Amino acid sequence: MSTAPTLNSIRAAQERLRGVIHDTPLVSSQSLSEAAGVDLKFKPENLQVTGSFKIRGAFNKVAQVAESGARGVVTASSGNHGQAVAWAARHFGLPARIVVPTTAPAIKVASAEAFGAIVEGYGTRSRERMDRAHAVAAELSYAFVPPYDDAAVMSGQGTIGLEILEAWPDVDTIVVPIGGGGLISGIATAIKESRPDVTVIGVEPEGAAKAYRSREAQQWVELPSTESIADGLITLSLGKLTHPIIERYVDELTTVSESQIRKAFWLLLTRLKLVVEPSGAVTAAYLFAHGRERLAGRRVAAVISGGNVDPAFIHTCPIE
Ligand SMILES: Cc1ncc(COP(=O)(O)O)c(C=O)c1O
């Protein structure tokens, strides 16, 4: 099986997803375009099934393992990916096991359970959970569904790139958040293999700049620790598969501060009426902070990747 997505595998994912998930619209706001100093449209995946883009990759992968006869699926994520795998498994009538840290918030456990998954608390470190998920997969003959380092998962995420090009053929720049790098690897492949003239920019929190540091060091880098309110972006490293794709296809890598993320959350809530999680707000944070100086006059699509935020987060944001 291939280790990288291609334009063909992304188009095949688009066919699998058709009629199952939402074709999210591109939304704009004159005041936010003015605030960023660019012609700005958002791709609001916070409005997507399960509240994030993760359903695209999870569904594409689960569809393929279901076709090849898997008896069930397992993953090790308490966040958006876990919910997406649970949703996709239910769609195909497969049992799902989600391994989460023993410290996982009850609300996240409850949402995966609501989609019918069995949630198992195991350890507190991500490597422990990963090992446990692989052990469950072997024990029960279930298929493991990786969160980002997988060609089928990346292909599903890449469908966002195709949708942006279809909805806005004149777009010239696409801005994408980076965690383990699956989302941007899929989107950048879709873009560069069909419209290489379109610029792709990746954004990370300053406290989790693994792609930025890897490019600087000209090699795959694992950070000793990461910290950010953007909890979907704090992996210690890119994937071994996503890293070379990012190096090949992503034009620019950049970072944003915690206060820039909070400000963007607030502007998206009050101006666009969009409830966005911090990980989903980093693209807007970058554009509000640097759009005018770095991208003036450009036609920019920003991916708002998810909306699963604890409502109490609002109290930590500056009221403007
Ligand atoms: C809302 C949100 N945005 C972005 C990302 C990053 O995606 P990736 O790990 O594919 O780079 C995640 C990952 O969990 C996420 O939950």
PDBQT file of the ligand as one rigid body, heavy atoms in Angstrom, charges set to zero:
ROOT
HETATM    1  C1  LIG A 401      -9.123  20.821  15.190  1.00  0.00    +0.000 C 
HETATM    2  C2  LIG A 401      -7.847  20.267  14.685  1.00  0.00    +0.000 A 
HETATM    3  N1  LIG A 401      -7.145  20.980  13.795  1.00  0.00    +0.000 NA
HETATM    4  C3  LIG A 401      -5.980  20.539  13.277  1.00  0.00    +0.000 A 
HETATM    5  C4  LIG A 401      -5.436  19.331  13.673  1.00  0.00    +0.000 A 
HETATM    6  C5  LIG A 401      -4.131  18.882  13.091  1.00  0.00    +0.000 C 
HETATM    7  O1  LIG A 401      -4.288  17.855  12.162  1.00  0.00    +0.000 OA
HETATM    8  P1  LIG A 401      -3.041  16.971  11.748  1.00  0.00    +0.000 P 
HETATM    9  O2  LIG A 401      -2.632  16.187  12.961  1.00  0.00    +0.000 OA
HETATM   10  O3  LIG A 401      -3.543  16.124  10.631  1.00  0.00    +0.000 OA
HETATM   11  O4  LIG A 401      -1.970  17.937  11.317  1.00  0.00    +0.000 OA
HETATM   12  C6  LIG A 401      -6.131  18.536  14.610  1.00  0.00    +0.000 A 
HETATM   13  C7  LIG A 401      -5.584  17.255  15.057  1.00  0.00    +0.000 C 
HETATM   14  O5  LIG A 401      -6.072  16.611  15.952  1.00  0.00    +0.000 OA
HETATM   15  C8  LIG A 401      -7.367  19.011  15.124  1.00  0.00    +0.000 A 
HETATM   16  O6  LIG A 401      -8.066  18.284  16.021  1.00  0.00    +0.000 OA
ENDROOT
TORSDOF 0
